[in-house]
């Protein structure tokens, strides 16, 4: 079963996203929630990390409600925006690991 890395903290406050992407393998997924969704912004410096991960075969998702509450209107191309139901679907289909 593939892994779902759930990252909560902002990439500007913690290295959780970097660490999750270091261990993520092709076929695994990363879900950005809470302040971690800031990394999905087109204007964020973490954009390159996400783009490299996606090119390497890692699925990247961001929680829609957290994007909206942090006023992130434009996300990096290729990032899948999911709602709470989509989050549940990801957890059911993968082995979750929280960062």
Helices and strands as residue ranges (DSSP letters): E 3-7, H 16-23, E 29-32, G 34-40, H 47-55, E 59-63, H 64-69, E 80-82, H 84-93, E 95-98
